[in-house]
Amino acid sequence: MSILNVKYLRSLYQRIPDYLKNKYVITLAVFAVWMLFFDHNNLISQVKLRVELGKLRGQKAYFQEKIREVKKDQQELLTSTRSIEKFAREKYWMKKEHEDIFIIVEE
């Protein structure tokens, strides 16, 4: 290295504040950079996981509502024979003897 480069590097080093030359500050800065960008649990993956968690909580609310509806239907089916017959006719197209079923498909 030439003398000019060495003098230039020394002048740059002298301009750095003393607290940034501290080995603990350097270690903390390296650790922070490692945790933010390179670690398995980095900042980007944490943000992605939080977004996914929000979606899953939305799905949880949707499915809990569906469970309530199914339990209500179940209770209704267990209490009334008329509702059992209605359910069987609508869902499974069951029929009584001497009845005809016509299924109309909307397009």
C-alpha positions as MATLAB code, in Angstrom:
seq = 'MSILNVKYLRSLYQRIPDYLKNKYVITLAVFAVWMLFFDHNNLISQVKLRVELGKLRGQKAYFQEKIREVKKDQQELLTSTRSIEKFAREKYWMKKEHEDIFIIVEE';
ca = [
       0.000    0.000    0.000;
       1.185    3.425   -0.709;
       1.765    5.984    2.002;
      -1.141    8.097    0.725;
      -3.563    5.214    1.143;
      -2.355    4.553    4.684;
      -2.683    8.232    5.618;
      -6.145    8.363    4.066;
      -7.268    5.251    5.960;
      -5.881    6.675    9.229;
      -7.730    9.918    8.700;
     -10.945    7.982    8.052;
     -10.382    5.898   11.195;
      -9.797    9.012   13.287;
     -13.073   10.525   12.074;
     -15.057    7.583   13.493;
     -16.451    8.500   16.926;
     -14.904    6.654   19.866;
     -18.144    4.965   20.923;
     -18.339    3.245   17.508;
     -14.848    1.825   18.009;
     -15.945    0.051   21.175;
     -15.841   -3.747   20.808;
     -19.209   -4.144   22.555;
     -20.938   -1.736   20.180;
     -19.413   -3.509   17.198;
     -20.512   -6.891   18.580;
     -24.030   -5.591   19.197;
     -24.224   -4.140   15.677;
     -23.043   -7.401   14.089;
     -25.532   -9.351   16.208;
     -28.384   -7.005   15.213;
     -27.555   -7.287   11.504;
     -27.333  -11.076   11.813;
     -30.710  -11.324   13.588;
     -32.451   -8.932   11.191;
     -31.305  -10.435    7.909;
     -29.454  -13.761    8.141;
     -30.925  -15.767   11.010;
     -33.662  -18.384   10.538;
     -36.032  -16.167   12.543;
     -35.170  -12.973   10.693;
     -37.394   -9.931   10.397;
     -38.768  -10.828    6.960;
     -39.876  -14.307    7.992;
     -41.467  -12.906   11.155;
     -43.543  -10.465    9.099;
     -44.630  -13.277    6.756;
     -45.595  -15.434    9.730;
     -47.678  -12.617   11.228;
     -49.534  -12.167    7.925;
     -50.203  -15.904    7.763;
     -51.355  -15.862   11.384;
     -53.870  -13.144   10.542;
     -55.228  -15.207    7.647;
     -55.497  -18.293    9.835;
     -57.362  -16.361   12.518;
     -59.826  -15.230    9.859;
     -60.300  -18.817    8.725;
     -60.748  -19.887   12.338;
     -63.593  -17.421   12.782;
     -65.205  -18.634    9.546;
     -65.028  -22.287   10.561;
     -66.270  -21.574   14.073;
     -69.332  -19.943   12.529;
     -69.835  -22.994   10.292;
     -69.550  -25.273   13.346;
     -72.261  -23.238   15.103;
     -74.518  -23.605   12.070;
     -73.951  -27.362   11.877;
     -74.616  -27.788   15.607;
     -77.840  -25.811   15.231;
     -78.891  -28.029   12.310;
     -77.949  -31.127   14.290;
     -80.030  -30.027   17.254;
     -82.958  -29.317   14.959;
     -82.633  -32.749   13.315;
     -82.459  -34.551   16.646;
     -85.610  -32.923   17.990;
     -88.069  -33.193   15.094;
     -88.996  -36.019   12.737;
     -90.415  -33.477   10.323;
     -87.035  -31.764   10.015;
     -85.355  -35.160    9.432;
     -87.703  -35.791    6.502;
     -87.088  -32.296    5.105;
     -83.337  -32.757    5.412;
     -83.391  -36.147    3.702;
     -85.490  -34.821    0.826;
     -83.380  -31.696    0.261;
     -79.882  -33.080    0.762;
     -80.147  -36.691   -0.391;
     -83.130  -36.494   -2.769;
     -84.974  -39.223   -0.923;
     -88.636  -39.792   -1.690;
     -91.655  -41.616   -0.457;
     -93.153  -44.481   -2.373;
     -95.185  -43.468   -5.413;
     -93.477  -40.085   -5.658;
     -91.410  -38.771   -8.504;
     -88.521  -36.356   -8.071;
     -87.653  -33.785  -10.688;
     -84.287  -32.092  -10.261;
     -84.007  -28.710  -11.928;
     -80.465  -27.513  -12.521;
     -80.038  -23.776  -12.900;
     -77.492  -22.664  -15.474;
];
